[in-house]
Amino acid sequence: KAGVTQTPRYLIKTRGQQVTLSCSPISGHRSVSWYQQTPGQGLQFLFEYFSETQRNKGNFPGRFSGRQFSNSRSEMNVSTLELGDSALYLCASRVGGEQYFGPGTRLTVT
Amino acid sequence: GQQVMQIPQYQHVQEGEDFTTYCNSSTTLSNIQWYKQRPGGHPVFLIQLVKSGEVKKQKRLTFQFGEAKKNSSLHITATQTTDVGTYFCAGATSGTYKYIFGTGTRLKVLA
């Protein structure tokens, strides 16, 4: 089975812009979670989607949003980018308890 | 809010020595997971513990879940250079798949 894929892998944006990141889960996995990883804050939970519904949400501002499509692919959007949004954004698909992480999207905000 | 702390933050060991990382949650967990992230890589699932007092082994790795389901540990026996990376615990509270990750322990193994 193919693993979790994320696109793009690298992205450079300017403060104030918006960005959309994509995640394709492992075939058959209906749950997708998003995480932000930074050296200072570590791995922080953003949100989880299951069957197109957001089931859990972390403590991030409303600039961070997501959605899931009927084929389980998920996107997350960050509007009005700030310098502090520079991070590695990871998505993970899950079946049962095990989470399988994708390689991440490295976002740099200048 | 829920917090998960890990100690130590860093650990350097000589190859062949043992290594232990400890994970403590501010709230009772329904289950805890452990992940390994190699430098430049992404977290890779190692194991999930669900029961109070549970102990699981994977070759040289031993995982424990505390009786109160608020703490956990990962012990590696006779470390190898392939064990290098950051080890994270991640806990979820009952009825949710919202996993809060620990701060991580970065392991360096000196040959």
Interface residues (C-beta under 8 A of the other chain):
Chain A: S31 S33 Y35 G42 L43 Q44 F45 E48 R55 N56 K57 G58 N59 L90 A92 R94 G97 E98 Q99 Y100 F101 G102 P103 G104
Chain B: G1 N31 Q33 Y35 G41 H42 P43 V44 F45 Q48 V50 F88 A90 T96 Y97 K98 Y99 I100 F101 G102 T103 G104
